[in-house]
Amino acid sequence: MADSPTMTYGGYLRLDDLLSCQEPRTSAHDELLFVIIHQVYELWFKQILHEAALLQRRLEEGNSAGSLHTARRIAKILKTVVGQLDVLETMTPRQFAAFRDALGSSSGFQSEQFRELEAVLGRRSYPASDLRGDDRLQAAVARPSMFDSLLRYLAGLGFAVPREALDRDTSRPWEPDAGVQKALLAVYADESGPGAEVCEALVDVDEGIQEWRYRHLKMVERTIGAKIGTGGSAGADYLRSTLFAPAFPDLWEVRSQTEPTTAEPTNAGSASAGEVPVDGA
């Protein structure tokens, strides 16, 4: 990079390396499309993880505008990822069958980056075989999830997030919490406030993941029907079991609850024993 005046487009993007990464194992025309689509997925997963780390830092710092911007970018990327399934669905079952055997034991369920993304969003239950030898996944499971960071952000705004929610063991799965939902109702009472806007942006992210799961399921059903997936996975049956399981259930639950009578956040400087003061204030 030091020789930037002579840097070329291909050199900067390392196109020789990038374009040599597609190595179809058969002569089937559609295998190249299959390879490229899945490689692009992994590039987008890499970017989402990059953005998610920034989003958590901004939430922890109390940066409302930055958090909103980053969450919206993640949601836009997820829309793009879902849209790419339209291209993959132009491949017929017969066209996929022409090279399916060449996939061997490989499966999309083996995507380390997507597993890490699930952990960032709050998943904590993984088979021991997934965790073994995967330092990044182990670290993601151990540290606070995105929702944990959101709760700290809201507490920093002065909302009465229960202390036990902030002090919880973040390596454990999150369980919907009535006290947290009460705080979220207060957040949503001021729809134009930064807290509500950030919460809605995270709902967009959650919805984007759920949309991806649904569209992925339908693509698999269109391509292989009820057959066992590559690598011995349960295929469509497993994907169907993951549907409608939100990453941030409390943000969805409050939509069916009565709003509080006041929209004013608790003053962080005079938080009561049941509330969490702003750390470092």
C-alpha positions as a printed Julia matrix, in Angstrom:
281×3 Matrix{Float64}:
   0.0     0.0     0.0
   2.98    2.31    0.42
   3.34    2.52   -3.37
  -0.17    3.97   -3.74
   0.57    6.2    -6.8
   1.03    3.03   -8.85
  -1.8     1.07   -7.26
  -4.23   -0.35   -9.78
  -7.87   -1.33   -9.44
  -7.06   -5.0    -9.77
  -4.13   -4.75   -7.41
  -6.05   -2.94   -4.69
  -8.89   -5.47   -4.82
  -6.5    -8.4    -5.32
  -8.64   -9.54   -8.23
  -6.15  -12.18   -9.35
  -6.59  -13.88   -5.97
 -10.34  -13.25   -5.78
 -11.18  -14.52   -9.26
  -9.04  -17.6    -8.86
 -11.12  -18.76   -5.88
 -13.91  -20.21   -8.03
 -13.06  -23.81   -8.87
 -16.13  -25.79   -9.96
 -15.63  -29.53   -9.6
 -17.83  -30.54  -12.53
 -18.59  -29.32  -16.03
 -22.16  -28.41  -15.03
 -22.9   -24.86  -16.15
 -24.7   -23.81  -12.96
 -22.03  -24.87  -10.51
 -20.13  -21.62  -11.02
 -23.24  -19.64  -10.04
 -23.64  -21.79   -6.93
 -20.02  -21.21   -5.9
 -20.09  -17.45   -6.52
 -23.38  -16.9    -4.67
 -22.12  -18.73   -1.58
 -18.75  -16.98   -1.63
 -20.54  -13.64   -1.83
 -22.7   -14.68    1.13
 -19.55  -15.25    3.16
 -18.19  -11.83    2.16
 -21.43  -10.21    3.28
 -21.38  -12.2     6.54
 -17.86  -10.87    7.11
 -19.1    -7.32    6.61
 -22.12   -7.83    8.88
 -19.86   -9.1    11.66
 -17.61   -6.08   11.11
 -20.59   -3.73   11.37
 -22.08   -5.6    14.33
 -18.89   -5.11   16.33
 -19.04   -1.38   15.6
 -22.74   -1.27   16.5
 -22.09   -2.85   19.89
 -19.26   -0.41   20.61
 -21.47    2.53   19.68
 -24.32    1.26   21.84
 -21.99    0.81   24.8
 -20.66    4.35   24.26
 -24.15    5.83   24.14
 -23.7     7.0    20.55
 -27.3     7.2    19.34
 -26.69    8.58   15.85
 -23.83    6.19   15.18
 -25.8     3.2    16.46
 -28.77    4.09   14.3
 -26.62    4.5    11.2
 -24.81    1.19   11.7
 -27.94   -0.81   12.51
 -29.6     0.54    9.37
 -26.57   -0.46    7.3
 -26.75   -4.02    8.65
 -30.46   -4.18    7.78
 -29.69   -2.98    4.24
 -26.99   -5.63    3.83
 -29.45   -8.3     4.96
 -31.9    -7.1     2.3
 -29.14   -7.53   -0.27
 -28.3   -11.03    1.01
 -31.96  -12.04    0.78
 -32.21  -10.57   -2.72
 -29.37  -12.77   -3.94
 -31.62  -15.78   -3.4
 -33.64  -14.57   -6.38
 -30.61  -15.29   -8.53
 -29.98  -18.69   -6.96
 -33.63  -19.65   -7.48
 -33.18  -19.39  -11.26
 -31.38  -22.74  -10.92
 -33.77  -25.67  -11.36
 -33.68  -28.87   -9.26
 -32.31  -30.77  -12.27
 -29.55  -28.21  -12.76
 -28.54  -28.47   -9.11
 -28.63  -32.26   -9.23
 -26.09  -32.15  -12.06
 -23.32  -31.18   -9.61
 -24.78  -31.87   -6.15
 -22.76  -35.03   -5.6
 -19.55  -33.01   -6.0
 -20.41  -31.09   -2.8
 -19.62  -34.18   -0.76
 -20.09  -33.55    2.97
 -20.04  -29.75    2.63
 -23.11  -27.87    3.83
 -24.18  -24.3     4.42
 -24.77  -25.3     8.04
 -20.98  -25.4     8.35
 -20.66  -21.64    7.85
 -18.52  -20.5    10.77
 -19.32  -16.85   10.13
 -23.08  -17.36   10.22
 -22.77  -19.29   13.48
 -20.73  -16.42   14.88
 -23.38  -13.95   13.72
 -26.05  -15.97   15.5
 -23.94  -15.81   18.68
 -23.53  -12.05   18.34
 -27.32  -11.79   18.12
 -27.75  -13.9    21.23
 -27.69  -17.61   20.42
 -25.87  -19.55   23.15
 -26.77  -23.21   22.52
 -24.29  -24.86   20.15
 -23.23  -28.48   19.78
 -19.85  -29.15   21.36
 -18.56  -30.04   17.9
 -19.28  -26.49   16.69
 -17.48  -24.86   19.62
 -14.47  -27.16   19.61
 -11.54  -25.49   17.9
 -13.53  -22.37   16.92
 -11.98  -19.6    18.99
 -14.09  -16.87   17.43
 -17.35  -18.65   18.17
 -16.26  -19.4    21.72
 -15.43  -15.72   22.23
 -18.75  -14.59   20.74
 -20.7   -16.91   23.04
 -18.82  -15.64   26.09
 -19.16  -11.91   25.53
 -22.3    -9.71   25.74
 -24.77  -10.08   22.89
 -26.14   -7.21   20.84
 -29.23   -7.09   23.03
 -27.06   -6.84   26.14
 -25.39   -3.82   24.54
 -28.79   -2.33   23.73
 -29.85   -2.64   27.38
 -26.72   -0.83   28.52
 -27.38    1.87   25.95
 -30.94    2.37   27.2
 -29.76    2.44   30.81
 -27.31    5.14   29.78
 -30.23    7.19   28.45
 -31.79    6.96   31.91
 -34.42    4.29   31.35
 -35.13    1.94   34.26
 -33.49   -1.22   32.95
 -33.45   -3.77   35.81
 -30.04   -4.09   37.39
 -30.17   -7.88   37.25
 -30.59   -7.69   33.47
 -27.36   -5.71   33.11
 -25.45   -7.78   35.63
 -26.52  -11.13   34.19
 -24.17  -13.86   32.97
 -24.04  -12.97   29.28
 -22.75  -16.43   28.38
 -26.24  -17.75   29.22
 -29.2   -17.59   26.83
 -31.37  -14.49   27.2
 -34.83  -15.08   28.63
 -37.61  -12.53   27.97
 -37.96  -10.31   31.0
 -41.02   -8.4    32.23
 -38.89   -5.68   33.82
 -36.96   -5.12   30.59
 -40.23   -4.98   28.65
 -41.53   -2.34   31.05
 -38.45   -0.25   30.34
 -38.92   -0.77   26.6
 -42.51    0.45   26.87
 -41.19    3.67   28.35
 -38.67    3.92   25.51
 -41.39    3.46   22.89
 -43.68    6.0    24.54
 -41.46    8.66   22.91
 -41.49    7.41   19.33
 -39.3    10.24   18.06
 -36.68    9.77   20.76
 -33.27    8.24   19.98
 -33.96    5.18   22.13
 -37.07    4.23   20.16
 -35.33    4.84   16.84
 -32.41    2.61   17.78
 -34.76   -0.1    19.06
 -36.69   -0.03   15.79
 -33.46   -0.28   13.81
 -32.61   -3.44   15.77
 -36.08   -4.79   15.0
 -35.22   -4.25   11.33
 -32.04   -6.3    11.81
 -33.98   -9.04   13.59
 -36.62   -9.08   10.87
 -33.89   -9.22    8.23
 -32.41  -12.36    9.79
 -35.86  -13.94   10.0
 -36.56  -13.04    6.36
 -33.24  -14.62    5.35
 -34.17  -17.82    7.19
 -37.58  -17.98    5.5
 -36.27  -17.29    2.01
 -33.43  -19.75    2.52
 -35.96  -22.41    3.5
 -38.1   -21.77    0.43
 -35.03  -21.88   -1.82
 -34.04  -25.26   -0.36
 -37.59  -26.59   -0.78
 -37.63  -25.44   -4.41
 -34.27  -27.04   -5.1
 -34.28  -30.36   -3.22
 -37.77  -30.66   -1.76
 -37.83  -32.84    1.36
 -34.53  -34.6     0.63
 -31.77  -34.78    3.24
 -29.41  -31.83    2.86
 -25.8   -32.08    1.8
 -23.5   -33.13    4.6
 -26.33  -35.19    6.1
 -28.23  -32.16    7.44
 -31.99  -32.32    7.91
 -32.4   -29.87    5.06
 -35.73  -28.07    4.89
 -36.99  -29.67    8.12
 -34.17  -28.1    10.14
 -34.55  -24.72    8.46
 -38.28  -24.78    9.19
 -37.55  -25.31   12.9
 -35.55  -22.06   13.01
 -38.35  -19.88   11.67
 -40.15  -17.29   13.77
 -37.57  -17.37   16.57
 -36.61  -13.7    17.01
 -33.18  -12.71   18.23
 -34.68   -9.93   20.37
 -38.01  -11.34   21.66
 -38.66   -8.49   24.1
 -38.67   -5.95   21.27
 -41.5    -7.92   19.66
 -43.41   -8.71   22.84
 -43.88   -5.06   23.81
 -45.94   -4.49   20.67
 -48.85   -6.32   22.26
 -48.62   -4.57   25.62
 -50.25   -1.4    26.9
 -48.08    1.69   26.75
 -47.18    3.48   30.0
 -48.71    6.82   30.86
 -45.41    8.68   30.81
 -42.62    8.82   28.28
 -40.06   10.48   30.5
 -36.9     8.44   31.21
 -35.7     8.15   34.78
 -33.03   10.72   35.72
 -29.8     8.7    35.62
 -28.25   10.78   38.37
 -30.98    9.86   40.86
 -31.67    6.25   39.96
 -33.5     4.26   42.59
 -32.34    0.94   44.0
 -34.23   -0.94   41.29
 -32.67    1.08   38.47
 -29.23    1.13   36.93
 -27.22    4.36   36.98
 -25.06    5.36   34.07
 -21.63    3.82   34.55
 -18.85    6.38   34.44
 -21.22    9.33   34.5
